[in-house]
């Protein structure tokens, strides 16, 4: 009978979620900044205002971007897409946004990026590909990025840096290659990076370095080589680095030390050499005494040889006056 059908229909309607729950993060007209961190979001929001200059879609379930996702956003300058589920990117994704300055793709599942995806982003200054699944760095990515200042490809599975890869990045100031699977660097790996000030190679598996590794980066101020497998440093490897202010060599297998020349006046070199089996012979002690250095930690900065100093702090032995040197 009809009177028995009506109550179940009413119950069904009451059980349905409100309309807003089916469209997370609806765009608002005439906004310049769009932010969405709704974990239920699965599709890039459509209908964003043409006045939008910054988009942040992060910590969502977004797994696919259609080639026209950014159509109509010609004024976009920042695109933050971190902590999503993106596995691929369309080759033409960035063509509608030629004024883009910042692109952050941290913490996705990208195994590769199309060769020409950055062909039209000549104004890009910050590119973050950190914590993905990239196995290789492609020269084509960097051919059209003359204004790039910051490049972060840390925490991927990159095994090598092709010679001259970064040559077009003449403005680059910061390069993070940490926590990859690099075992060596070619002498020309850093070629062209004359403006580079910060280089992070920590957390790789570097066993050796070429004597000329740092010759192309004379402006370097901060160098991080911690948590590698370095057993020795080539003589005078740091000679080109006259502006170096921070050098981290912690947690390697080094027994002998090399230091950059010091330009005075200037602050001392902040030096971390902890976690290495140092040979506290006359050469090391003289370097630490005469060099303008500041050991950032004395704990776990210990002598392994000679036997009379084994287990003692390097700094304490260096300060002692009875070393026989």
C-alpha positions as CSV (number, residue, x, y, z in Angstrom):
1,X,0.0,0.0,0.0
2,X,1.2,3.6,-0.7
3,X,1.3,4.6,3.0
4,X,4.0,1.9,3.6
5,X,6.3,3.2,0.9
6,X,6.7,6.8,2.1
7,X,8.5,6.2,5.4
8,X,11.4,4.2,3.9
9,X,12.0,6.9,1.3
10,X,12.1,9.6,4.0
11,X,14.6,7.5,5.9
12,X,16.8,7.1,2.8
13,X,16.8,10.9,2.2
14,X,17.7,11.6,5.8
15,X,20.6,9.2,5.6
16,X,22.2,10.9,2.5
17,X,25.1,13.2,3.3
18,X,24.7,16.9,2.7
19,X,25.6,18.1,-0.8
20,X,28.7,19.8,0.4
21,X,30.2,16.5,1.5
22,X,30.3,15.3,-2.1
23,X,32.3,18.2,-3.4
24,X,35.2,18.9,-1.0
25,X,36.8,22.3,-1.2
26,X,34.4,24.0,-3.6
27,X,36.2,27.0,-5.3
28,X,35.2,30.5,-4.3
29,X,34.9,33.4,-6.9
30,X,37.6,36.1,-7.1
31,X,40.0,34.5,-4.7
32,X,43.8,34.6,-5.2
33,X,44.8,31.7,-2.9
34,X,43.1,28.3,-3.0
35,X,43.9,25.8,-0.2
36,X,42.5,22.3,0.1
37,X,43.7,19.6,2.6
38,X,40.6,17.4,2.5
39,X,41.7,13.8,2.6
40,X,38.6,12.8,0.6
41,X,39.5,14.9,-2.4
42,X,40.2,12.7,-5.5
43,X,39.9,15.1,-8.4
44,X,41.7,18.4,-8.9
45,X,39.2,21.2,-8.2
46,X,37.6,22.7,-11.3
47,X,36.4,26.2,-11.7
48,X,39.2,28.0,-9.9
49,X,39.1,31.8,-10.2
50,X,41.3,33.2,-13.1
51,X,42.7,35.6,-10.4
52,X,44.3,32.7,-8.5
53,X,48.0,33.1,-7.9
54,X,48.6,30.3,-5.4
55,X,47.1,26.8,-5.2
56,X,47.7,24.3,-2.4
57,X,46.1,20.9,-2.7
58,X,48.0,18.8,-0.2
59,X,47.3,15.7,2.0
60,X,44.5,14.5,-0.2
61,X,43.7,11.4,-2.2
62,X,44.5,13.1,-5.5
63,X,46.1,10.4,-7.7
64,X,45.5,11.8,-11.3
65,X,45.8,15.2,-12.9
66,X,44.2,15.7,-16.3
67,X,46.2,17.7,-18.9
68,X,43.8,20.7,-18.6
69,X,43.8,20.8,-14.8
70,X,45.4,24.2,-14.8
71,X,43.6,25.7,-17.8
72,X,42.5,29.3,-17.2
73,X,45.0,29.9,-14.4
74,X,47.4,32.1,-16.4
75,X,48.3,34.2,-13.3
76,X,49.3,31.2,-11.1
77,X,52.7,31.6,-9.4
78,X,52.7,28.9,-6.8
79,X,51.5,25.3,-7.0
80,X,51.8,23.1,-4.0
81,X,50.8,19.4,-4.5
82,X,52.7,17.7,-1.7
83,X,51.5,14.5,0.2
84,X,49.1,13.3,-2.4
85,X,49.1,10.1,-4.5
86,X,50.4,11.3,-7.8
87,X,52.2,8.6,-9.8
88,X,52.4,10.4,-13.2
89,X,52.1,14.0,-14.6
90,X,50.7,15.0,-18.0
91,X,53.5,16.4,-20.3
92,X,51.4,19.5,-21.0
93,X,50.2,20.2,-17.4
94,X,52.2,23.4,-16.9
95,X,51.7,25.0,-20.3
96,X,48.8,27.2,-19.1
97,X,50.9,28.6,-16.2
98,X,53.9,30.3,-17.8
99,X,54.4,32.6,-14.8
100,X,54.8,29.8,-12.3
101,X,57.5,30.5,-9.7
102,X,57.1,27.6,-7.2
103,X,56.3,23.9,-7.8
104,X,56.2,21.5,-4.8
105,X,55.6,17.8,-5.5
106,X,57.0,16.5,-2.2
107,X,55.8,13.1,-1.0
108,X,54.0,11.6,-3.9
109,X,54.8,8.4,-5.8
110,X,56.3,9.8,-9.0
111,X,58.7,7.3,-10.6
112,X,59.4,9.7,-13.6
113,X,58.4,13.1,-15.0
114,X,57.9,13.9,-18.7
115,X,60.9,15.3,-20.5
116,X,59.3,18.5,-21.6
117,X,57.1,19.2,-18.7
118,X,59.1,22.3,-17.7
119,X,59.6,23.5,-21.3
120,X,57.4,26.6,-20.8
121,X,58.1,27.4,-17.1
122,X,61.0,29.8,-17.7
123,X,60.3,31.7,-14.6
124,X,60.4,28.8,-12.2
125,X,62.5,29.5,-9.1
126,X,61.7,26.7,-6.6
127,X,61.3,23.1,-7.7
128,X,60.7,20.4,-5.1
129,X,60.6,16.7,-6.1
130,X,61.5,15.4,-2.7
131,X,60.4,12.0,-1.3
132,X,59.1,10.4,-4.5
133,X,60.4,7.3,-6.4
134,X,62.6,9.0,-9.0
135,X,65.3,6.7,-10.3
136,X,67.0,9.1,-12.7
137,X,67.4,12.8,-13.3
138,X,66.7,13.8,-16.9
139,X,68.8,16.5,-18.6
140,X,65.6,17.7,-20.5
141,X,64.0,18.8,-17.2
142,X,66.6,21.5,-16.6
143,X,67.1,22.9,-20.1
144,X,64.6,25.7,-19.8
145,X,65.0,26.8,-16.1
146,X,67.6,29.6,-16.2
147,X,66.0,31.3,-13.1
148,X,65.8,28.3,-10.9
149,X,67.2,29.1,-7.4
150,X,66.2,26.0,-5.4
151,X,66.2,22.4,-6.5
152,X,65.3,19.6,-4.0
153,X,65.4,16.0,-5.3
154,X,66.2,14.4,-1.9
155,X,64.8,11.1,-0.7
156,X,64.4,9.4,-4.0
157,X,66.3,6.4,-5.4
158,X,68.6,8.3,-7.8
159,X,71.8,6.3,-8.5
160,X,73.8,8.8,-10.6
161,X,74.2,12.4,-11.7
162,X,74.9,12.6,-15.5
163,X,77.9,14.9,-16.3
164,X,76.8,18.4,-17.0
165,X,73.2,17.7,-15.9
166,X,72.8,21.0,-14.1
167,X,74.8,23.1,-16.5
168,X,71.7,25.2,-17.6
169,X,71.0,26.1,-14.0
170,X,73.2,29.1,-13.9
171,X,71.2,30.8,-11.2
172,X,70.8,27.8,-8.8
173,X,71.7,28.6,-5.2
174,X,70.6,25.5,-3.3
175,X,70.8,21.8,-4.5
176,X,69.6,18.9,-2.3
177,X,70.6,15.4,-3.5
178,X,70.5,13.9,0.0
179,X,69.1,10.5,0.9
180,X,69.4,9.0,-2.6
181,X,71.6,6.0,-3.7
182,X,74.6,7.9,-5.1
183,X,77.8,5.9,-4.9
184,X,80.0,8.3,-6.9
185,X,80.0,11.7,-8.6
186,X,81.6,12.3,-12.0
187,X,84.0,15.3,-12.1
188,X,81.5,17.2,-14.1
189,X,78.5,16.4,-12.0
190,X,78.3,20.0,-10.7
191,X,79.4,21.7,-13.9
192,X,77.8,25.1,-14.5
193,X,76.7,25.8,-10.9
194,X,78.8,28.9,-10.4
195,X,76.1,30.5,-8.1
196,X,75.6,27.5,-5.9
197,X,75.8,28.3,-2.2
198,X,74.3,25.2,-0.5
199,X,74.9,21.5,-1.5
200,X,73.5,18.6,0.4
201,X,74.9,15.1,-0.5
202,X,74.2,13.6,2.9
203,X,72.7,10.1,3.4
204,X,74.0,8.6,0.2
205,X,76.6,5.8,-0.4
206,X,79.4,7.9,-1.7
207,X,82.7,6.0,-1.3
208,X,85.1,8.3,-3.1
209,X,85.1,11.8,-4.6
210,X,87.1,13.1,-7.5
211,X,89.7,15.7,-6.7
212,X,87.9,18.2,-9.0
213,X,84.4,17.5,-7.7
214,X,83.9,21.0,-6.2
215,X,85.9,23.0,-8.7
216,X,82.7,24.1,-10.5
217,X,81.1,25.6,-7.3
218,X,83.4,28.3,-6.0
219,X,80.6,30.2,-4.3
220,X,79.6,27.3,-2.0
221,X,79.0,28.2,1.6
222,X,77.4,25.1,3.0
223,X,78.4,21.6,2.2
224,X,76.8,18.5,3.7
225,X,78.6,15.1,3.2
226,X,77.4,13.3,6.3
227,X,76.2,9.7,6.5
228,X,78.2,8.4,3.5
229,X,80.9,5.8,3.1
230,X,83.9,8.1,2.5
231,X,87.2,6.5,3.5
232,X,89.5,9.3,2.3
233,X,89.4,12.8,0.8
234,X,91.6,13.7,-2.1
235,X,94.3,16.2,-1.2
236,X,93.2,19.8,-1.6
237,X,89.6,18.8,-2.7
238,X,88.2,21.8,-0.8
239,X,90.8,24.3,-2.1
240,X,88.2,25.9,-4.5
241,X,85.8,26.6,-1.7
242,X,87.2,29.8,-0.2
243,X,83.8,31.0,1.0
244,X,82.8,27.8,2.8
245,X,81.2,28.4,6.2
246,X,79.7,25.0,7.1
247,X,81.3,21.5,6.4
248,X,79.6,18.4,7.6
249,X,81.7,15.2,7.3
250,X,80.0,13.3,10.2
251,X,79.3,9.6,10.1
252,X,81.8,8.5,7.4
253,X,84.9,6.3,7.6
254,X,87.5,9.1,7.4
255,X,90.9,8.9,9.1
256,X,92.5,12.0,7.7
257,X,91.0,15.5,7.2
258,X,91.1,18.0,4.4
259,X,90.0,21.6,5.0
260,X,89.3,24.6,2.7
261,X,91.5,27.6,2.7
262,X,90.3,30.3,5.1
263,X,89.7,33.9,3.9
264,X,90.1,36.5,6.6
265,X,88.5,38.3,8.1
266,X,85.5,36.1,8.5
267,X,83.7,33.7,10.8
268,X,85.3,30.3,11.6
269,X,84.4,27.2,9.7
270,X,81.6,25.3,11.4
271,X,82.9,21.7,11.2
272,X,81.3,18.4,12.1
273,X,83.7,15.5,11.9
274,X,81.9,13.2,14.5
275,X,81.5,9.5,13.9
276,X,84.8,8.9,12.0
277,X,87.8,6.8,13.1
278,X,90.3,9.7,13.1
279,X,94.1,9.2,13.1
280,X,95.1,11.8,15.7
281,X,98.6,12.2,14.4
282,X,100.4,15.4,14.0
283,X,98.8,16.4,10.7
284,X,95.2,16.3,12.0
285,X,96.2,18.1,15.2
286,X,98.0,20.8,13.4
287,X,95.0,21.3,11.0
288,X,92.6,21.8,13.9
289,X,95.0,24.0,15.9
290,X,96.0,26.3,13.0
291,X,92.8,26.2,11.0
292,X,90.1,28.7,11.8
293,X,87.5,26.0,12.7
294,X,84.8,25.5,15.2
295,X,83.9,21.9,16.0
296,X,80.2,21.8,16.4
297,X,80.3,18.7,18.5
298,X,83.0,17.1,20.5
299,X,81.0,14.0,21.6
300,X,81.5,11.1,19.2
301,X,84.5,13.0,17.7
302,X,87.1,10.5,18.8
303,X,90.6,9.3,18.0
304,X,91.0,5.7,16.7
305,X,94.8,5.9,16.4
306,X,97.5,6.1,17.6
307,X,96.8,3.6,20.5
308,X,97.7,6.2,23.2
309,X,94.8,8.4,22.1
310,X,92.3,5.7,21.2
311,X,88.8,6.7,22.5
312,X,89.8,10.2,23.5
313,X,88.0,13.2,22.1
314,X,89.8,14.8,19.2
315,X,89.3,18.3,20.5
316,X,90.8,17.4,23.9
317,X,93.9,15.8,22.3
318,X,94.3,18.8,20.0
319,X,94.2,21.2,23.0
320,X,96.8,19.2,24.9
321,X,100.4,20.3,24.7
322,X,102.2,17.0,25.1
323,X,101.4,15.4,21.8
324,X,105.0,15.3,20.7
325,X,104.3,17.2,17.5
